[in-house]
């Protein structure tokens, strides 16, 4: 359609990480009458979500980079931006943000927008420096939480008025439509139908803090031996998973913890959780917490980054310090031991997600940023 603004999303990978999934669930709600969307990703080996973009009619290109930090990518992007006459570049995640902003500036792209999905203090020092030097090239910077916005302001000289806080969100309709058979799911995992389940869904890597969840599991099982722990997620390295398995074995609870690996049906598995736990050391704003709340699950999470902006302490869940398995275990037990509290927290969490974290509303806010920036650049 004539007159549409050409928007290019630039991201490092198209696997099942939080930022990537956020883009994929946005697709049904895009304003195709106003914007013409396309996406470029850098590494061909990480393409789990490519079919979803293609099904939704979004052109997908891969630069097929062989190694990280190959700065020749900037020249490739300059050529592509000019060739495709991109009006708006929207980058996601730090590395693609750095190279994308530089390329867009060189190519004369009219509007540069970046979403910061992380906290600056959690980045490698060189990444943090690259971000600090290039973020001022943005015409607008979207922060996924107020904690993220504050982090940007601490580490950069970006103008505060160019930052917009737009919270991550989920497709509540999709969550509601999930068909589950709890008895069948438990059976498939080897869990007795009467057992209580404490679950975690996150990529297995040190920053996700699953080590402290395993240590908390031992303390919980001392009082509630019928509880089973389920950790759903793909390991970043085989060593990360091996360390967790060895720790569980050392603590004598290996038979009470199930590591499922990556599962496409992670939300169906989450439906049998009695408590959802996030033990991360850093989080800007975790989509998985919103999914748990939408499913009516009480949440116990570390009090880091933007998490307190999603969870109301004592209302929809509990917040605990990071690296503190004792507090983690205590709050898990508080919920497991009180069915009324469990139900009440679940209902409060579901209501908050419906009221504040709907993907359709998020997409409209992002597109309003595009329009605002283009108007300012006219």
N, C-alpha and C positions, 0 to 999 in steps of 0.2 A: 504493500500500500504506500502510495506516494506521501512524502512529508514525514514519515516516521523517523525518529531519532535512532541512530545505530548505536546500540549498547553492546560493549564487549566485556564479558566477565573473564577475568584472568585468575587462575588458581594453579597451584603447584601440582596437585593430584586430583583424581576423581575416584578416590576410594570411599570408604564408609565412615570417614571421620565426621566430626560435628559440623564444621563449616561446609563440607561437601554435601552432607545430607540436608543442611538448611537450604542450600541452593536447589536441590532436587525437589524438595517438598514445596518450594515456592512456585514451581512451574505452572500448575493449573491456574494460578491467580494473577499471572502477569498481564499487563495491559498491552496486548499485541496491536491494538489500533494506534497507540501512541509511540510504542517502542518496537524496534526490530532487534531481537536478542541473538547473540551468538556467544560461544564460550571457547576459550583456549586453555589447555592444560599442558604441563611441561613434560611429565614422565609417562611413557607409554605403558610401563608395567603396572601402573595404578589406575585402572580403568573400570572398576566395579560398577560405577554409576553411569557409564557412557550410554548403555542401552536405554536407560530411563530418559535421558536428555533427548536421545534420538526419537523415542516414541512420542515425545511432546513436541517434536518438530523444531528443536533447537539445533542449529548447525554446530558440530563439535570438531575442533582441530587439536592435534597434538604436535608439539614441537619435537617430541622424541629425544629429549636430552639424555645423554649417557651418564653424566656426572653432575653433581650439585655444584653450584657456584661457578658455572661456565658463563662468563660475562658476555660471550659472543651472542647470548640470547637477546641482549639489548638491541643489537643490530637487526636480528631477525624480527623482533617485535616492531621496531621502527618501520621496517619495510611492510609488515602486515598491516599496521595501523594506517599507513598512508594508502596502501593498495585497497583496503576495505573502506576507506573514508570514515573511520570511527568518530562518532560525535562524543561519546561518553565512555571512558574506561573506568571499570569498577574492579579493583583488585581485592583479593582476599588472601590473608595470611602474610607473614613478614617478607619472605624472600621474593615472592611474586610482586608484593607491594613495592619493594625497593627497585627491582629491575623494570617493573611496569611503569612506575612513575617517571623514571629517567627516560625510558623509551617514548612515553607519551609526550613528555616535554620536548624531546628532540623532533618528534613527528608532527607536532603542532596540534595534538588532540585538543578539542575545545574544552572539555570538562574532565577532570580527574577526581575520582571518588575512591576511597579505600574503606573497607570495613576492618577494624581491628578486633579480632576474635580472642586475643590473649592479653596478658598483662606484661608491660614492658620489662618489669624486673625479672620475669621468668625466661626472657630470651638470652641467648648467647651474647656476650658483650659485643662481638662484631655485628651481630644482627641488630642489637639495640642501637648501636652507633649508626648503622645504615638507615634504620627507621627514623632515628632522630634527625638525620641530615636530609632525608627525602620527604618526610611527612609534610613539611611546609609547602611542597609542590601541589598538594591536594587543594582542590577548590572546596571539598567537603570531606570530613572524616567521620565515619559512623562508628560509634563505640557500642559494643553489645551490652554494656552495663555502665552504671555510674562509676563503679570501681575501675573499669577500663578507661573511661574518660579521665578520671583523676590520675591514673598511671601515665597516660599520654602527656598530660600537662606537667607532671613531675619531671619527665625525661626529655621533653622537646620544647622548642620555641614556637610551636604552632599557636595560631590565634584562637583563643577560646571560643569565639563566635562561629568558627568553622566546624566545631564538633557537634554532632547530633547523637544523642543517646537513643538508640532503637533496640529494644530488647529482642533477643532470639525468641523464636516462637515455634509452635507445632501446629500440625493440621489436626484439630480436635475431632473433626468429622471422621477422619481415617482411624483415629484411636477408638472412637465409639463403635466403629463398624467391625472391629477385630472380633473374629469368631474364635472362641476358645473352648476347650474341654479340659478343665483343670485336672480331672482324674487321669485322662490320657497323657497330658503333658508330664505330670508327676511320674507316671509309670514309665514314660520314655526316658526319663532322667534317672530312674532307679530310686525314686523317693516314695516312701510309704504315704498313702493318701491322708493319714492322720498327722504326719509330721508338719511342723511349722517350717517355713522357708525364709531365710534371709538372703537377699540377692544383691549383686553388684553387676553393673554392665558398663564396661570401659575397656579400652585397649590395655593390655597388660604391659605396663612399663613403670619404672620407679616413680615417676611424677604422679601416677594415679594412686599411689599409697596402698596398694593391696596387701603389702607386707603387714601393715598395721591392722588391716581387717582380719587377716589370718591370725594374728596375735590376739585380737579381740575375740575371735571365734573360740579360742581355747577357754577364755574366761566365761563366755556365754554358755558353752557346753558343760562347764562344771556345775551350772545350776539347771540348765535345760538340755539334757543329753539327747532329747528327741529332735532337736533343731538340725536342719540341714542347711549348709551354705552353698550357694551357687554363684560362681564367677563366670560371667559371659564376656568374652572378648578375645581378640586376636593378639598374640604376643608380638611385640616389636622385634625382639630377638628370642631365639630358643632359650638363651641363658636366662632371660627375664622370667619365663615360665618355670624353668628348672629350679630356680632359686625359691620360688613360691612353693612348689611341690615339695622340695627338700625341707623347707621350714615347717610345712604342715606335718610332714612325716616326723620331724624332730619333736614337734609338740604333741605327737601321738593322736592327731585328729585328721590324718589324711583321708580316712574312710568317711568323714563327715563333710568333706568339701568336694564339690564337683566343679571341675574346670571344663567348660563346654567348648572352648575355642570360639571362633567366629560363627555366629548363627544368623541366618536371614530372618528367622522367626524369633528374634530377641524379644520383641514386644509380647508375643504370645507366652514366652517363658516368663517374662516379667509379671504376667497376669496371675501367676501362682505365688508370687512373693507375698509374704505377710509384712515384711519391712524391706524397703529399698535403702541401700547404704552407698554413699559416695565418700571415699576416703582420701580424696586428692590432696596434694600438697599445694597445687595452684589450680585455679579455675577462674576464667573471666566470667563465664555464665554458662552453665551446663544444660544443654538441651535435654539430656537424659533425665534430669530431675523433673523437668516439665512433663515428660512422658510418664514418669512414675506417678506424679501428682494427678495427671489426667486419668490415669487408671485407678485412682482412688487409693494409692499406696502411701502410707506414712513414710517420711524420709528422715534418715539420720545422715547428716553430712558434716564434713569439716567446714569450719567457719572461715572460708577463704574467698578472696576476690569478690565477685558479684553474687555469690550464693545467698548471702543474707537478703539480697533484693528479691529473691524468689521465695525463700522459706521464711515464714513468720514463726519465730522461735516459740515453741510450746503450743502453737496453733496447728500448723500443717506438718510440723516435724520438729526435730531437735538439731541444734548446731553444737559442734564440739571442736576443741582445738585440734589442729593437724598433729600427726605423729603421737597421738595419745590413745593407745588401744584400751586403756582402762576406762576413759570417759566414753569411748565408742561403745564398749561392751555394756556399760551402765545404761546408756540411753537405749540401746537395742533391747535390753532386758525390760526396761520401763514399758516399752511398747508391747513386747511379747507377753508380758504378765498382766496386761490390762486390755481386754478385748474392746471395752467401750472407748477407751482412749484411741485405740487403733482405728476404730470405725470413724470416730469424730475427726481425727487428723486427716484421714483419707477423704472425707467429705469436704473439709475445709480446703484441702489442696486442690481437689477437682474444681471447686468453685473459683478459686483464685486464677487457675489456668484459663478457665472459660472466660473470665472477666478481663484478663490482662495480657494473655500471651497467645493470641490467635494469629496464625500465619497470614491470613488474608489481610488483617490490619497491618501487620509488619510490612508486607509487600507494598501496600499503598503508601506507607510512610517512606519507604526507600525510594519509590518512584516519585514521590513529592520532592525528595532531595534532588533527584535528577532534574526535574522541572525547574526547581529553584535555582540550581547551579546554572542551567542553560539560560535561564532568564537573566541571571547576573552577568553571564558571559556575552550576551547578545550585544 
